[in-house]
Amino acid sequence: MLKQVIEVHELLDDAHVSGKIVVEYFDKKGSCIASTETIRGGKGKTDFVKILIPGLSGRQVGGPSRTLGIIGRLGGIGARPERIGLVSDADGAIAALACAAKLVDMASKGDRLAGDVLVATHICPDAPTLEHDPVPFMDSPISMQTMNEHEVDPSMDAIISIDTTKGNRIINHRGFALSPTVKEGWILKVSEDLLDIAEWTSGNHPFVLPLTMQDITPYGNNVFHINSILQPCTATNSPVVGLAITTVSTVPGCATDASHEIDIEEASRFCVEVAKTFTAGKCQFYLPAEFELLKSLYGPMNRLQTMGE
């Protein structure tokens, strides 16, 4: 998938890139439905982009196969004029759009998946930065609630949320790491099916991103979050897994020339393989029976999806 990653990287590495330019790139490829919408916030504007790749028996054609959501989560792909070029935080958008590009290329060559895949991210080349410990993050021109409203779609039966996760000292590995599955306020066990796919696609032992209760609560409640990787779980009852693109050292989200195409390619290829198996009904993000047992024993945890009292 390195070809798609490089193409998308070059497409986004432009001070004038927009959602319209991204949609035009996918329209030329065909085999998908691409759309964009510009949203303005208190700190600027961004272009949300959605790419729908219909499956052979997906909901787009009235079929029963499941839909996978792939969200490229980030504050912005650039911090102009403060920083020149793509920032580290852009990895999530690059990976998600590279997944869409690969799936579209596959479909055009006759390899269509069983179910639909919906890819969502946003394009902002001039987002603000944000002070954060231990290193600065990228901020966003719009609120997290607005981001979830435009990226988390009710049709997504499960979600992979891809986010640069380099500004911490708790995952010290270059490549990608999986989070445990999060559903309705519960941090569940790491999916065995996803661990298998991580091993097979990377050729390495799987790495797991540690999560705390704070990380799965909504932004804006004044508690620490590792980053926004699990924010989609606050806006859906579908299972969400974070796919963290990681490094050995601590790297600011606003650092430029800090993206590693090979790492992005590994994460993107993992997502494509999950899309194949999940939409075909051969991959589970969580164990439904165990989830129901947890709820019967301890009650619902949906309160953690809210701002609390």
C-alpha positions, 0 to 999 in steps of 0.5 A: 500500500506504499503507493497509496500512502505516498499519493495521499501524503503528496496530495495533503502536503499542500498549503492550499489543499481542501476537501474539494481537492481530495474529493476530486482525487477520489472521483477520478478513481471511481468505484466510490462515493466521495463528499465534502462539507466545510464547517466553521468554528471559533478557531477557523474552518475545516473540510470534512471528507467522507468516502463510501466504498460500496460492498457486494452485499452491503447496505448501499445495495440493500444487502445484509453485510456489515459496515466498517467505519474508518476514521482519520482522527486529528486536529489538523494536517498543518499548523500554518503559518506557525509551522510549514508543511505536514505535521505529525498529527496528519498521520491519521488523515493520511492513513484513513484516506490511503485505506480508501484509495486502496479499497477503491483501487481493489474494487476497480480491479474486481476485488470488492468487499462483502460490506460497505466501508465508510472512511471519514476525516477532515482537512485543515492545513492551518489549524492552531496548536495546543499546549499539552504535557509532555509535548504540544498537541495540534488543536482543532478549529472546531469542537470535538462534538462537531467533529464526532457529528461529522465523522461518526456515522450511524451506519458504522457497525464498528469503528477503527479510529486512527490517530497519531499517538506519539506525544506520550511515554506509555507506548514506546514502539515505532509502528502501530498499536491497538487499543482495547475495544471500547463500547458504551462506556466499557473498556473491553478485552483486546479483540483476539481477531484484531490481534491476529490481523496485527500480527499477520500484517506487521510480521511482529508481535502486536502492541497494545495501547493502554487506556484509562477511564479518562481517555474514553470520556468526552473532551471538555470535562477538564480531565487528562486524555492521552489524545482524541483517539477514543473520542468517537466512542462517546458518540456511538454505541458501536464498538470502537478500537483505536489504532495508534501510530506510535514512536519510540521517542516522544514527538509533538503532534505539531512537529513537521517532517515527523511522519513515517510512511512505512509506519502509516502503510502498516497501519493502513494495510491492517485496516484494509485486512480488517475491512475484508474480514469484518464486512464478511462476518469473520472478525469480531471487535468484542464478544457480545455474550460477555458484554451482556454479562458485564452489563447484567452484573454491573449495570450500564456504563453509558454515563462515561459517554456524557459530560457527567454532572 
